[in-house]
Amino acid sequence: MPSRLPLAVALAALLLLGAGSLPARGGKIATELLAPNFSASYLLFIDTFGVFLSSRSGAFHAVVHNPGGQQDRFYLAVLHAPSKTCVWVANRGAPITDRAAPLQLTAAGISAEDPNGTAIWSTPPLGEPVAALRLDDLGNLALLDARNATLWQSFDHPTDTLVSSQRLPAGSSLSSAASESDLSEGDYRLNVTAADAVLTWMGSSMYWRLSNDAGSTMDRGGAVAYMAANGTGLYLVAADGGVIIQVSLPPAKLRIVKLGYDGKLQISSFASANSSATPMDGGGFAAPRDGCALPLSCGPLGLCTPKGCTCPPLFAVSHDGGCAPSDGSTPLPAASCGGGAGDAGGSPAVSYVSLGSGVAYYANRLAPPTLAGSNVSSCQALCTSNCSCLGYFYDESSLSCYLEQHKLGSFMSANSTSGSDSDKLGYIKVQSSQQSRSSSSSSSNSNLIAILLPTIVAFVLIIVISAIVIASWRKQERRRRSGRDVQLRRQRSPSDSAHLVRDVDDDSDDVVIPGLPTRFTHEEIEDMTNSFRVKIGAGGFGAVYKGELPDGSQVAVKKIEGVGMQGKREFCTEIAVIGNIHHVNLVRLRGFCTEGQRRLLVYEYMNRGSLDRPLFRPGPGGPLLEWKDRMDVAVGAARGLAYLHFGCDQRIIHCDVKPENILLADGGQVKIADFGLAKLLTPEQSGLFTTMRGTRGYLAPEWLSNAAITDRTDVYSFGMVLLELLRGRKNRSEHVSAGADEASGSSNGTTGSSSEYFPLAALEGHEAGEYAELADPRLQGRVVAKEVERVVKVALCCLHEDPHLRPSMAVVAGMLEGTMELWEPRVHSLGFLRLYGRGFSGPVDGGGSEIKLKRASSPEDRSGTTTLTTMSGWPSYMSSTQLSGPR
């Protein structure tokens, strides 16, 4: 207390000087401090446009603010003076309606009054009398007591904006303004959770996550304590001060993070607090980056395309700036929920208008389906029986149903989104025109349609005929070019450099891939690896060696051996995929080498190696992987796979998810590696990807059938990895008899014993509601019981035999983080695990039988079969042998 007395005396003196210089009306702007018994109104300070208090440097102003110059809504606000940006508002829910109504600063705090003198807003009751109102150079408006202690401050009550040094704690949010001139709370929120920062619309529809943003990186795992911005970027920070997720930005003295009334999160950067212009060197940040991902980018029911806003095929521009059905029917409002839940608006004449193909909805990108494994009829019936349902989307490829409820926003072109949005068909629930319009209006619409219909039909015919002519011309052109290309290849002209990647039969070294990392010579590779002296592992195509670049950074060099035709193709695929992907949970390609038959890839080095080492064989002196580290690995790997599936321009399926392909490094870094088996899929190609590839023990059941391979195949493999993380050992350890061991010269110590098949044990534990016993016994109870249950349930959901019932990796990541509702496993879709379990616990009948699978849907798979051995009549792909299907 004594140490604060000199400061209190100085404050009192400054207050007395300030009080003597302040006029009673017609205002002179005070600097930094104001004493109680002060009044301000827009009319009193009309010459300064409502400004009555300035920070010491003049960077921030306290003001009676009328945004947009309107004269019926006034707010107590703090503005960044140079840019006129409102960074905080007090009475956003209760604006002052008269420019003469005063704001009062008294010993009890601040209050705002309406014209008749009734207080409409005030600061909460305070424990001590107010001695001063202070506005500092950080933009913080605070009430101080006589000892200079803070009684209340605006930084503790953020509205739609954060400034540098201000924190937004986990569990709190920013709320957008309703409009540019109406600062009441709008429909958008920036929520900071314990795991992430997300943008939502109407309280539930998520349309952006910081962890999924291309500009963000994750430094470590852990619970988020708060979000803040400073001179180097935007951060999610843990309670110990460590950075969890960050967005790095060019250096700046001041950041203003603002959630706009349109739902866009904007970060403005200023060279100094008194600067009025944002820097032109990329100092800004906007999310979501795709404007079409905003919920109302083109108004209700509007269609956002790369070329601008339009309407879906059977819709026309409406009076509210969006779109409406062109047949005169009316979309049902959410207010139609008045009676029972089964009464869709109280009208039997409910029908649906199709949105046509190629139309997606922003909310479905991060949301789990409402119903899985259903047909389109059951999806429509579900929407009809739910009065809050305004429409639905049905995904034909995954048999998933998405209900759109409460309020509909804009649609987006599926061609501009990643994933399989083009497979979704959308329908809007409408009410017939006879019930929503008068007969004269209906007649007018009918006449209009009768006039326009012939014109539309003629226009469509012209387009169709033109498209046929153009397609025929292009086909002939391709044939002519193909003939020329064949002739050029036969000539083998030394000056020919037209091919970016030569034909796989060409043995030349001239492999050119624009935009990829550094191309090294083999001599440079030998120098950096000291002639391949330190071997750190082995992959599917060869060994991995430790190396060092000239700048001192360590790398891992994969030396691919025995490259045939397929090897070259997969080598080029790996370069094309990894070289253009940058994500905190995906290993980065630093360079490559191709000389003759030599094929090498240079990766960033992960000093802790692959997950299987600390998980399965930590060694006598090696540290055991603790539970928190396992959860961090699970979340990090899930985020990496989710980015492959949904964050890239085209969907990428890894096809070989296993602990050996999950790499670790100091600082909690987790990265997915080995994309040599990955495929880039367009929606047209997804049904053709049938070549079997991957590792036994992690292969999904659909590899053994003619079902198309989708991203849900990776989900199955990840479920197997989750169970291994939980238990700390391989899911399977095949029964081998002593005689078989002797015959094969093996001494693996499994003579005559049968090993438990852990996925079956996990299923039985779930059915019994007993989860604690499933955790790694080596941890001796050092686990979080709720997290163990969550991991088991998520893993079993990933293992559903029906791919359509498995969650997407984005949903898996959200469930593991705790930011999405936890799914319940469907036991009826997990019965196959009992067959696998019996295959491991009993003898093999007759030594096993063989089945042949023919998968010849793609051009390179036109011939060949895959032979698999079965145990007790069920496929035994539960060993560690690497598989690759017909070449």
Buried (B, 14 or more C-beta within 10 A) or exposed (E): EEEEEEEBEEBBEBBEEBBEEBEEEEBEBBBBBBBBEBBBBBBBBBEBBBBBBBBEBBBBBBBBBBBEEEEEBBBBBBBBBBBEBBBBBBBBEBBBEBBEBBBBBBBBBBBBBBEEEEEBBBBEEBEEBBBBBBBBBBBBBBBBBBEBBEBBBBBEBBBBBBBBBBBBBBEBBBBBBBEEBBBBBBBBBBBBBBBBBBBBBBEEBBBBBBBBBEBBBBBBBBBBBBBBBBBBBBBBBBEEEBBBBBBEBEEBBBBBBBBBBBBBBBBBBBBEBBBEEBBEEEBBBEBBEBBBBBBBBBBBBBBBBEEEBBBBBBBBBBEEEBBBBBBBBBBBEBEBBEEEEEBBBEEEBBBBBEBEEBBBBBBBBBBBBBBBBBEBEBBBEBBBEBBBBBBBBBBEBBBBBBBBBBBBBBBBBBEBBBBBBBBBBBBBBBBBBEEBBEEEEBEEBEEEEEEEEEEEEEEEEEEEEEEEEEEEEEEEEEEEEEEEEEEEBEEEEEEEEEBEBBEBEBEEEEBEBEEBBEBBEBEBBBBBBEEBEEEBBEBBBBBBBBBBBEEEEEBBBBBBEEBEEBBBBBBBBBBBBBBBBEBBBBBBBBBBBBBEBBBBBBBBBBBBBBBBBBBBEBEEEEEBBBBBBBBBBBBBBBBBBBBBBBBBEEBBBBBBBBBBBBBBBEEBBBBBBBBBBBBBBEBEBBBBBBBBBBBBBBBBBBBBEEBBBBBBBBBBBBBBBBBBBBBBBBBBBBBBBEEEBEEEEEEEEBBEEBBBBBBBBBBBBBEEEEBEEBBBEEBEEEBEEEBBBBBBBBBBBBBBBBBBBBBBBBBBBBBBBBBBEBBEBBEEBBEBBBBBBBBBBEEBEEEBEEEEBEBBBBEBBEEEEBEBBBBBEBBBBBBBEBBBBBE
